[in-house]
């Protein structure tokens, strides 16, 4: 599953404020050593980019790689949004940053970049992290660290954020939004909860957590897995007979990740047959996948990004070949974590591409309703269409004032890639605390 600027001191002559901060030279409160002057083949832009490493465990030699993009305009006034891709073990740099919602896409020849006109940095500053160690350019000098799971991943992310804020001290007070997709249905709620726990115990700095949004999230297997086959059947992709065989022979109430060996042979056979028939792809177009892989393995690109500082013995890949992530952690029911987020008055949005067969809306919508019922939240916006540019952008329902479920019409598993304009509208509404419009009338600003 998934689910530019150099470092010379003469910059001061051009009005940049340079100060010494714990041994590092900073520009406007940001670390100049991580400043990205210009990526190879990059169009000219007016915002700054930073990239580099944050050590999360010096003894083990464990470091996570990040890419930070300032908002296109008014960066000082806009919030900070963290994005994580899923997998588990897939790159948020390759996925979110350079395929879905970042400011650039790979160019056709794989040697340059083109602008993403619907980048989410129109509405927020954006932070992407390759997590856990073993993903992309994130690494550890202790090989056993590559065998990990949800708990150590969340703890490392908390350490990362605390130390990243030391680099970017001026961003500490900014509203923080946590977002992601697919297996980030685990990553993001678990990170939110360790942040909330940290805030309870801290007598000094506290994270200014203002919202959580997850797209097509894996939340609970007993709902998300059967939804896949219901989606196949309801879209005419498998026969009535095959769907009925799956329903009859597979006990999804006790489902584990991956398909357990103790399932009846008849269940495994039916599931295998369904996958052979559908042959679904969970990625993006083949050309972009190749362009992205080629671009990130160019030495000049890695140098510009301050990446691969240890000369890793393997190439950058979108999803890790070295990570051994706990498959049993996929069985975790994430609804208690989501419940805790809402109980701390943090708004939660779950959004789904209505053409996603990987983690279909059928399961996500059901789980959100169950969560609302558990919290005794009443419907405040009845299920209905929301609009974008005079057309239906998708459908939505809101419970209380903290829980929203929304679909994005025509979007697949990677919503910002499949429907960039509608996805940007949804994201902008989320970070600015606005409801999705349920009328085609254009509001007066």
C-alpha positions as CSV (number, residue, x, y, z in Angstrom):
1,X,0.0,0.0,0.0
2,X,0.6,2.6,0.0
3,X,-0.6,2.1,0.7
4,X,18.6,27.2,-4.1
5,X,21.0,29.8,-2.4
6,X,24.7,29.2,-1.7
7,X,26.4,29.6,1.7
8,X,28.8,32.5,1.2
9,X,29.0,35.1,4.0
10,X,28.7,37.9,1.4
11,X,24.9,37.3,1.5
12,X,24.9,39.8,4.3
13,X,25.7,42.5,1.8
14,X,22.3,41.8,0.2
15,X,20.3,42.4,3.4
16,X,20.3,38.9,4.8
17,X,20.5,38.7,8.6
18,X,23.2,36.2,9.6
19,X,23.6,35.2,13.2
20,X,25.5,32.5,15.0
21,X,23.2,29.9,16.7
22,X,24.7,26.9,18.5
23,X,27.6,26.7,16.1
24,X,25.5,27.0,13.0
25,X,25.1,30.1,10.7
26,X,21.4,30.9,10.2
27,X,19.5,33.0,7.8
28,X,16.3,34.5,9.2
29,X,16.2,31.8,11.8
30,X,16.8,29.0,9.3
31,X,20.0,26.9,8.9
32,X,22.0,28.3,6.0
33,X,23.9,25.0,5.7
34,X,20.6,23.3,4.7
35,X,19.6,26.0,2.2
36,X,19.1,24.6,-1.3
37,X,20.4,27.1,-3.8
38,X,19.0,25.6,-6.9
39,X,18.0,22.1,-7.9
40,X,19.3,20.9,-11.3
41,X,17.0,21.9,-14.1
42,X,14.7,23.8,-11.6
43,X,12.5,26.6,-12.9
44,X,13.1,30.0,-11.1
45,X,10.9,30.5,-8.0
46,X,10.5,33.1,-5.4
47,X,10.4,30.8,-2.3
48,X,13.2,29.1,-0.4
49,X,13.9,25.4,0.0
50,X,15.9,23.6,2.6
51,X,17.0,19.9,2.8
52,X,19.3,17.8,4.9
53,X,19.5,15.5,7.9
54,X,18.4,15.5,11.5
55,X,20.1,13.0,13.8
56,X,17.6,11.2,15.9
57,X,20.0,8.8,17.6
58,X,23.7,9.7,17.6
59,X,24.9,6.5,19.3
60,X,23.2,4.3,16.7
61,X,24.0,6.7,13.9
62,X,20.4,7.1,12.9
63,X,19.3,10.1,10.8
64,X,16.2,11.1,8.9
65,X,16.3,13.2,5.7
66,X,13.9,16.1,5.2
67,X,12.9,18.5,2.5
68,X,11.3,21.8,3.5
69,X,9.6,24.2,1.1
70,X,8.4,27.7,2.1
71,X,5.0,28.8,1.1
72,X,4.9,30.5,-2.4
73,X,3.8,33.8,-0.8
74,X,3.5,35.1,2.8
75,X,5.5,32.3,4.2
76,X,5.8,34.1,7.5
77,X,2.0,34.3,7.8
78,X,1.0,30.7,6.8
79,X,1.1,27.5,8.8
80,X,3.5,24.5,8.7
81,X,2.2,21.3,7.3
82,X,4.0,17.9,7.6
83,X,3.3,15.3,5.0
84,X,4.2,11.6,5.2
85,X,3.6,8.9,2.6
86,X,2.9,5.4,3.6
87,X,4.1,2.0,2.4
88,X,5.2,1.3,5.1
89,X,8.6,2.2,3.8
90,X,7.9,4.6,0.9
91,X,9.5,8.0,0.4
92,X,7.6,11.2,1.2
93,X,10.2,13.1,-0.9
94,X,9.6,11.0,-4.0
95,X,5.9,10.7,-3.3
96,X,4.4,13.8,-1.7
97,X,7.1,16.3,-2.5
98,X,7.9,15.5,-6.1
99,X,4.9,13.6,-7.4
100,X,1.8,14.9,-5.6
101,X,1.7,18.2,-3.7
102,X,5.2,19.8,-3.8
103,X,6.2,22.6,-6.0
104,X,8.0,20.5,-8.7
105,X,7.5,17.4,-10.8
106,X,10.3,15.6,-12.7
107,X,10.7,16.7,-16.3
108,X,10.3,14.2,-19.2
109,X,14.0,13.6,-19.6
110,X,14.5,13.0,-15.9
111,X,17.2,15.7,-15.8
112,X,15.1,18.6,-14.7
113,X,12.0,19.8,-13.0
114,X,8.7,21.5,-14.0
115,X,6.4,23.5,-11.8
116,X,3.4,22.0,-10.1
117,X,0.8,24.8,-10.5
118,X,-1.4,23.2,-7.8
119,X,1.3,22.8,-5.2
120,X,0.1,22.9,-1.6
121,X,2.7,25.5,-0.8
122,X,0.2,28.0,-2.1
123,X,-1.6,27.5,1.2
124,X,1.1,26.4,3.7
125,X,4.8,25.9,4.3
126,X,5.5,22.2,3.6
127,X,7.8,19.7,5.4
128,X,8.5,16.2,3.9
129,X,10.4,13.5,5.8
130,X,11.7,10.2,4.7
131,X,10.7,8.0,7.6
132,X,11.7,5.6,9.1
133,X,15.5,5.1,8.7
134,X,16.0,2.9,5.7
135,X,13.5,4.9,3.5
136,X,15.1,7.0,0.7
137,X,18.2,8.8,2.0
138,X,17.3,8.3,5.7
139,X,19.7,5.8,7.2
140,X,21.2,4.2,10.3
141,X,24.7,2.9,11.0
142,X,23.1,0.1,13.1
143,X,21.7,-2.4,10.7
144,X,19.2,-3.8,13.3
145,X,17.5,-0.4,13.1
146,X,16.1,-1.4,9.7
147,X,13.9,-3.9,11.5
148,X,11.3,-1.7,13.1
149,X,7.6,-0.9,13.4
150,X,5.0,1.7,14.4
151,X,6.2,2.6,17.9
152,X,9.9,3.3,17.2
153,X,8.9,5.2,14.0
154,X,6.6,7.5,16.0
155,X,9.2,8.1,18.7
156,X,11.9,8.9,16.1
157,X,9.5,11.3,14.4
158,X,8.9,13.1,17.7
159,X,12.7,13.4,18.2
160,X,13.0,14.6,14.6
161,X,10.4,17.3,15.1
162,X,12.0,18.6,18.3
163,X,15.4,18.8,16.8
164,X,14.2,20.2,13.5
165,X,12.6,23.0,15.4
166,X,16.0,23.7,16.8
167,X,17.2,24.3,13.3
168,X,14.0,26.3,12.4
169,X,13.4,28.1,15.7
170,X,11.2,30.8,14.2
171,X,8.7,28.1,13.1
172,X,8.1,26.8,16.6
173,X,5.0,28.9,17.3
174,X,3.4,28.3,13.8
175,X,0.2,26.3,13.6
176,X,1.2,22.7,12.8
177,X,-0.9,20.4,10.6
178,X,-0.1,16.7,10.2
179,X,-1.1,15.1,6.9
180,X,-0.3,12.0,4.9
181,X,-1.9,9.1,3.0
182,X,-2.3,5.3,2.9
183,X,-0.1,3.7,5.7
184,X,0.2,7.2,7.1
185,X,-3.2,6.2,8.5
186,X,-0.8,4.7,11.1
187,X,2.1,7.1,11.0
188,X,0.1,10.4,11.4
189,X,-2.3,9.5,14.2
190,X,0.6,7.8,16.2
191,X,2.8,10.9,15.7
192,X,-0.1,13.1,16.7
193,X,-0.6,11.1,19.9
194,X,3.1,11.2,20.9
195,X,3.0,14.9,20.3
196,X,-0.1,15.3,22.5
197,X,1.6,13.2,25.2
198,X,4.7,15.4,25.0
199,X,2.7,18.5,25.3
200,X,1.1,17.2,28.5
201,X,4.5,16.6,30.1
202,X,6.4,19.6,28.8
203,X,6.8,22.6,31.0
204,X,8.5,24.6,28.3
205,X,7.9,24.2,24.5
206,X,4.6,22.8,23.3
207,X,3.7,21.9,19.7
208,X,1.0,24.1,18.3
209,X,-0.9,21.2,16.8
210,X,-4.0,22.5,14.9
211,X,-5.2,19.7,12.8
212,X,-4.8,16.2,11.3
213,X,-5.8,15.1,7.8
214,X,-5.2,11.7,6.2
215,X,-6.0,10.6,2.7
216,X,-7.1,7.1,1.8
217,X,-5.8,5.8,5.2
218,X,-5.3,2.3,6.4
219,X,-7.2,2.4,9.7
220,X,-8.6,-1.0,10.5
221,X,-8.2,-4.1,8.5
222,X,-11.6,-5.7,9.1
223,X,-13.2,-2.8,7.3
224,X,-10.5,-1.7,4.9
225,X,-9.8,-5.1,3.4
226,X,-13.3,-6.3,2.6
227,X,-13.9,-2.8,1.1
228,X,-11.3,-3.6,-1.6
229,X,-13.3,-6.6,-2.9
230,X,-16.6,-4.7,-2.6
231,X,-15.0,-1.9,-4.6
232,X,-13.9,-4.5,-7.3
233,X,-17.4,-6.0,-7.4
234,X,-19.3,-2.7,-7.4
235,X,-17.2,-1.3,-10.2
236,X,-17.7,-4.4,-12.4
237,X,-14.1,-5.5,-12.0
238,X,-14.9,-9.0,-10.7
239,X,-17.8,-11.3,-11.2
240,X,-20.7,-11.8,-8.8
241,X,-19.6,-15.4,-8.4
242,X,-16.0,-14.5,-7.4
243,X,-17.2,-11.7,-5.0
244,X,-19.7,-14.2,-3.3
245,X,-16.9,-16.7,-2.9
246,X,-14.7,-14.1,-1.2
247,X,-17.6,-13.2,1.2
248,X,-18.3,-16.8,1.9
249,X,-14.8,-18.1,2.5
250,X,-12.9,-15.1,4.0
251,X,-13.4,-14.2,7.7
252,X,-12.5,-10.5,7.6
253,X,-13.4,-10.0,11.3
254,X,-10.2,-11.9,12.2
255,X,-8.2,-10.6,9.3
256,X,-4.5,-10.0,9.7
257,X,-1.8,-8.3,7.6
258,X,-0.7,-9.8,5.2
259,X,-3.2,-12.5,4.2
260,X,-2.6,-15.1,7.0
261,X,-1.6,-18.7,6.1
262,X,-4.4,-20.0,8.4
263,X,-7.1,-18.5,6.2
264,X,-9.0,-21.3,4.3
265,X,-7.3,-22.3,1.1
266,X,-10.6,-21.4,-0.7
267,X,-10.3,-17.8,0.6
268,X,-6.7,-17.4,-0.5
269,X,-7.5,-18.9,-3.9
270,X,-10.4,-16.5,-4.4
271,X,-8.3,-13.5,-3.4
272,X,-5.5,-14.5,-5.7
273,X,-8.0,-14.8,-8.5
274,X,-9.4,-11.3,-7.8
275,X,-5.9,-9.8,-8.0
276,X,-5.1,-11.6,-11.3
277,X,-8.3,-10.3,-12.8
278,X,-8.0,-6.7,-11.7
279,X,-4.3,-6.2,-12.1
280,X,-4.6,-2.8,-10.4
281,X,-1.7,-0.3,-10.2
282,X,-1.3,1.7,-7.0
283,X,1.3,4.1,-8.4
284,X,1.5,6.9,-10.9
285,X,2.2,6.7,-14.6
286,X,5.2,4.6,-15.6
287,X,7.0,7.6,-17.2
288,X,7.0,9.7,-14.0
289,X,8.1,6.8,-11.9
290,X,11.2,6.3,-14.1
291,X,11.8,10.1,-14.4
292,X,11.7,10.4,-10.6
293,X,14.1,7.4,-10.0
294,X,16.6,8.7,-12.6
295,X,16.5,12.3,-11.2
296,X,17.1,11.4,-7.6
297,X,20.0,9.2,-8.4
298,X,21.9,11.9,-10.3
299,X,24.9,12.9,-8.2
300,X,24.3,16.6,-8.8
301,X,20.8,16.3,-7.5
302,X,21.9,14.6,-4.3
303,X,24.6,17.2,-3.8
304,X,22.1,20.1,-4.3
305,X,19.8,18.5,-1.7
306,X,22.6,17.7,0.8
307,X,21.4,14.1,0.5
308,X,23.2,10.7,0.7
309,X,26.0,12.2,2.9
310,X,27.2,8.7,3.9
311,X,27.3,7.3,0.3
312,X,24.8,4.6,0.9
313,X,25.5,1.2,-0.7
314,X,22.2,1.3,-2.6
315,X,20.3,3.6,-4.9
316,X,17.5,5.9,-4.0
317,X,14.2,4.1,-4.5
318,X,10.6,5.2,-4.0
319,X,9.9,2.3,-1.6
320,X,12.7,0.8,0.6
321,X,14.4,-2.5,-0.3
322,X,16.3,-2.5,3.0
323,X,13.6,-1.9,5.5
324,X,12.1,-4.8,7.4
325,X,8.9,-3.2,8.8
326,X,6.7,-5.1,11.2
327,X,3.8,-6.5,9.2
328,X,1.8,-7.3,12.3
329,X,1.6,-3.6,13.2
330,X,-0.7,-3.3,10.2
331,X,-3.3,-5.1,12.3
332,X,-3.5,-2.2,14.8
333,X,-6.9,-0.6,15.1
334,X,-6.3,3.1,14.7
335,X,-9.7,4.4,15.8
336,X,-8.6,4.7,19.5
337,X,-5.8,7.0,18.3
338,X,-8.2,9.0,16.2
339,X,-10.6,9.3,19.2
340,X,-7.8,10.6,21.4
341,X,-6.9,13.3,18.8
342,X,-10.5,14.6,18.7
343,X,-10.9,14.4,22.5
344,X,-7.9,16.8,22.6
345,X,-9.9,19.3,20.5
346,X,-7.8,18.7,17.4
347,X,-9.8,18.8,14.1
348,X,-9.6,15.5,12.1
349,X,-10.3,15.2,8.4
350,X,-10.3,11.9,6.6
351,X,-10.5,12.2,2.8
352,X,-10.8,9.6,0.1
353,X,-10.4,9.5,-3.7
354,X,-13.6,8.0,-4.9
355,X,-11.7,6.0,-7.6
356,X,-9.3,4.4,-5.1
357,X,-9.4,0.6,-4.9
358,X,-6.3,0.3,-2.6
359,X,-8.0,1.7,0.5
360,X,-11.5,2.5,-0.8
361,X,-13.9,5.1,0.6
362,X,-16.3,2.3,1.5
363,X,-14.3,1.2,4.5
364,X,-13.1,4.7,5.5
365,X,-16.6,6.2,5.5
366,X,-17.8,3.4,7.7
367,X,-15.0,3.7,10.2
368,X,-15.5,7.5,10.4
369,X,-19.2,6.9,11.2
370,X,-18.3,4.4,13.8
371,X,-15.8,6.8,15.4
372,X,-18.5,9.6,15.4
373,X,-21.0,7.2,17.1
374,X,-18.4,6.2,19.7
375,X,-17.8,9.9,20.5
376,X,-21.6,10.5,20.4
377,X,-21.0,13.3,17.8
378,X,-24.1,14.5,15.9
379,X,-24.1,15.2,12.2
380,X,-23.6,18.9,11.7
381,X,-23.3,18.9,7.9
382,X,-25.4,16.2,6.3
383,X,-23.9,14.0,3.6
384,X,-23.9,15.8,0.3
385,X,-21.8,17.3,-2.4
386,X,-19.1,19.9,-2.1
387,X,-18.2,22.1,-5.0
388,X,-15.1,23.3,-6.8
389,X,-15.1,25.7,-9.8
390,X,-18.9,25.2,-10.2
391,X,-18.7,21.4,-10.3
392,X,-19.0,18.7,-7.7
393,X,-15.6,18.3,-6.1
394,X,-16.7,15.3,-4.1
395,X,-19.0,14.5,-1.2
396,X,-18.7,15.3,2.5
397,X,-20.2,14.8,6.0
398,X,-19.3,16.6,9.2
399,X,-19.8,15.4,12.8
400,X,-19.7,18.0,15.5
401,X,-17.1,20.6,14.8
402,X,-14.0,18.4,14.8
403,X,-14.6,15.4,12.5
404,X,-15.0,15.6,8.7
405,X,-15.1,12.9,6.1
406,X,-14.8,14.0,2.4
407,X,-14.4,12.3,-0.9
408,X,-12.5,13.8,-3.9
409,X,-14.3,13.1,-7.2
410,X,-12.2,11.3,-9.8
411,X,-9.2,10.9,-7.5
412,X,-7.4,7.6,-7.1
413,X,-5.1,6.5,-4.2
414,X,-2.7,9.5,-4.6
415,X,-5.4,12.2,-4.4
416,X,-3.2,15.3,-5.0
417,X,-1.7,13.7,-8.1
418,X,-5.0,12.4,-9.6
419,X,-7.0,15.6,-8.9
420,X,-4.6,18.4,-8.1
421,X,-7.0,21.3,-8.3
422,X,-9.7,19.7,-6.1
423,X,-7.1,18.4,-3.7
424,X,-5.6,21.9,-3.2
425,X,-9.1,23.3,-2.6
426,X,-9.7,20.6,0.1
427,X,-6.3,21.2,1.7
428,X,-6.7,25.0,1.7
429,X,-10.1,24.7,3.4
430,X,-8.6,22.3,6.0
431,X,-5.6,24.5,7.0
432,X,-7.7,27.7,7.0
433,X,-10.5,26.2,9.1
434,X,-13.1,26.5,6.5
435,X,-15.9,24.1,5.6
436,X,-16.0,22.8,2.1
437,X,-18.5,24.8,0.1
438,X,-21.9,23.1,-0.3
439,X,-23.1,25.6,-2.9
440,X,-21.9,26.6,-6.3
441,X,-22.1,30.2,-5.3
442,X,-18.7,31.9,-5.1
443,X,-18.2,33.4,-1.7
444,X,-17.3,37.1,-1.4
445,X,-13.8,37.4,0.1
